Amino acid sequence: MIIHGARPSPFVRKVIVFAAEKGIAAEVRSAGFGRGEPGYLEGSPFGKIPALEDGDFLLCDSTAIITYMDALRPEPNLIPTEPRARARTIWFEEFGDTIAQQAGQKIFFNRVVAKRLKRPQDLEAADRAEAEEMPKIYDYLESVLPESGWLVEDRFTLADLAAACPIINVGYCSEGLDAARWPRTAAWLAAVKARPSVAAALKEEAPMVQEMIEK
């Protein structure tokens, strides 16, 4: 099984970690911005990352890929089966993929990616997102995180992985997550990053991120 994409992408990281948690062996190959191997170009006709290549089966979009992996390997269960817990997990994936990512991308892209690609940087948009949008996201997480420190069923699930991935990227170029103001959120993010599957993914992407920041 091959995952095509750029490791520092929140969506690619989500799939890499999900596969690791499931015990699914997957090779990561670089792709994105119109460049990649035939499996990527065929499997992702609109240039989305990640794309998956599993033999002759090609697929793109992180949610679709996770759905496929979960069907292949139902255990360990990262998407709860209890109806309310399952629905909340899907909500938190949507929250991560759209709300947190939409705000976080303005910060990470304009401060890091655009510079690396030699594209115009909108640093004012990044500053506004950091000052106005991210605090609302942290406020929300602070209000819904239970004492256990995990978003759903008092255990690590897709909800935590999906919600944390875009915030991890923000942390590469922002110190806006104040642990004094949002202690539960800061502790939750630290716990997600410390999980072996996530820590391994972050270690693999660290040289790429460092190069992007230093360029």
N, C-alpha and C positions, 0 to 999 in steps of 0.2 A: 504494500500500500504506500502511495506517495502523496504527500501534502505539498502542493505548489503554493509558494507565497513568500513574503518577507517576514522573518521571525518577529521583528518588533511590532508588527501590526497586531492590534488587540484581537482582531477576528482570527488571524492565523494562530496567535498564542492560545486562544480559547480552544481551538481544535487540537493543537499539539498536546495541551494539558489533558483535554478530555480523552484523547487516545491513550495517553500514558496512564491515566486513572483506570481506564478499562483494560489495560494490559494488551492493547493493540499495537503491534510493531508498525511504525510508520517512518518513512524516510522523508526529510524535508528538503525540497529543492527550491532554489531561488526563482522567484517570478514576480511580475508586477509591472505596471506602467507600460503594458504592451509587449513586454519581453518575457520569454520563458520557453520551456520545451514544448514540443507538439502536444503533449498531454494537457498542459495548461491552456494553450491557445485554443485547443479543441473543446476542452471541458469548461472553459470560461469565456464564452463568445463575447461577453460585454466587459471583459477585463477585470472582473471581481476577483479578489483574493480573500480566502484561500480557494483553491480548486483541489479536488481529490481525484486520484487515479488509482483504481483498484482493478487491475487486469484490464478488461475492456470496458469497465464501468467508469464513466467520467461524470463529475458533478461539481458544482460550485455553490458558494454561499455557506457560511459557517453553520447556520441553523440547519440547513438541509444536510450537511455533512454529519453534524452531530446526531441528527435523527437517524441517519443510516448506520452510524457506528453503534448507537444505542440499540437498534434492532438486531444488529449482528451480535452484540455482546451485552445482554440486558443487565448483567451483574459485573461489578458492583453497581448498585442503583444510584445514579446521580440525578435522575429525574423521578421524583417521588410518584407513587401510584395512588396514594390517597387523594381524592378529587381536589380538595381545597389546597393541599400542599403542592400538588402538581400544577394547578392553575397559578398559584403564587410564584412558583419556579419559572413558569413560562413568562409571567409578567416581569420578573426581575431580569430575565434574558432580554426581553424587549427594552426594558429600562436601560440596561447596559448598552445594547446595540444602537439605540436611537437617542435617548435623552442624554446619558452620560457621554456617549461617544460624540454626539453632535457638539456638545460644549467642549469636551476635551480635545477634539480634533482642531479646533480653532487655536488652541494653545500649542499643542505638540507640532502640528503641521507648520504653523507660522514661525515658531521659534526654532524648530529643528529640521523638519523635512524639507521645507521650502529652501532653506539655506543650502542643504545638501544637494538639492536638485538644481540649484542656481535659478530658482524661481522667485518672483517678488514676495517679500514677507510683509504681511499686514500685522505688525506688532501691536498696533492699537487695538485691533480685533482680539488678539491674544490677551492683552491686558484687561479688556472689558469682560471677556469670558471668565478670566480668573477672578475678577472683582465682583461680577454680578451673577454669573451662571453657576459656577462651581459651588459657592456657598449654599445655594438652594439645594443642590444635589447632596452636599454633606449634611445639611439640616434634615433632609428627608431620611437619609440613611441613619442618622443619629436617632431619629424618632421611631424607626421601625426595627432596629436591631434589638433582639431580645438579650436577656442576661447570658445566654449560652454563647453569644458572639457570632452565631451563624444565622443566616437570613431565614432558612426554612428547616423545619424538623430538627432543630438543634444539632445539626451536623453539616459538614461540607457537602454542598450540592452544586449543580449547574448554576443555581441562583447566585452563589458567591463568586464562582469563576467568571460568569458573564458580567456581573456588575463591577467586579474589581478590575477586569482587563483594561478598560479605557482609563480608569483612574491611575493605574500603574504608569501608563504613558504620560499622564499629566505630571506625575511625580518626578519624571526625568528632567523636567524643565520648570518646575514650580514648587515652591515651599508653602503653598496656600493651605494645605491640610494641617491646621493648627490642632495639635493633640490636646491642648488646654481647652479649646472651644468645642472640639468634636472628639472626645476621648474614646467613645465606643467605635466610631468610624475608623479612627486611627489604629486602634487595637485590632479591629476586624481586618483591615487591609494588611497589617503586619502579619496576622495569622495566615491569611491567604498566601502571602508571599513566602512564608516559611514552610508551607506544605511542600513535601519533597518534589512532587510533580511540577509545581509552579517554580520552585527554586531552581530546578534543573533547566527549565525553559528559560528563565531569566539569565542563568549563567551562560547559556548558549548564545543568547542575543546580546549580551553585554558588550562584546567587542564591536558589534555593528552599531549599537547605540552610541558608544563612546566615540567612534569615528564620526558619526553624524553630528554629534555635539561639538566636536573639536574642529570640524571643517570650517 
